[in-house]
Structure formats: structure tokens, C-alpha cells
Amino acid sequence: MKPITITDENFVFEVEKSDKPVLIDFWATWCGPCRMIAPIVEELAIEYEGKVKIGKVDVDENQEIAIKFGVRSIPTILIFKEGKLKDTIIGAVPKAQIVTKLNAAI
């Protein structure tokens, strides 16, 4: 399973109304560190299939969401549970750090 694309238009449905926790990777095509964590996000989408919704937001195309949550540097990962922001990870971090925070939200 691949991460879903989250946009300004589908954010409420995919995140706020989700019955599962949601991990969102805020990224952009020109961002080098974003390319470093992209394979990790793809692995998480497979490993947590059915337990967590994994999504990606292109900040160049979906600025409303980035502004709403104060995303000022990318990559930034936000973890939501029951539609509420539970955790934030800024920068390219090891997979283990993302997994620890994601497991805490499940």
C-alpha cells in the first residue's frame, strides 16, 4: 500500500474524520531531506496497513494545511489521533524515532 495524497480539499475527510490514527509527511519535490525519509514513509504505509493511515502533503500544492499547522520547515511529520494533532517530528529522523512516536499514538 502506498501513502495517500492528502490535499487542502480532502484533509477533513482523510484526517479529521478518520477512524484510525493518521501520519502525514509534509514534503516538496525540491527538498533533499524529504527524499531521504520518503522510503521510510512508504515502508510505514505497508507495515501499518489497516492500523494507521499514512499520507503525504506536497506543501507547494497544499499551503492551507501547512499554514494551519504551522509547518515552517520540511520534512515535517504530523501524527493525528481522533482528528487531533498528537505529535510533531521535524527534519529527517531515523525510522525508529518515527515508529516510537507512531506507536505511542495508536
Secondary structure, DSSP 8 states (H G I E B T S, - for coil): ---EE--TTTHIIIIIT-SS-EEEEEE-TT-HHHHHHHHHHHHHHHHTTTT-EEEEEETTT-HHHHHHTT--SSSEEEEEETTEEEEEEESS--HHHHHHHHHHH-
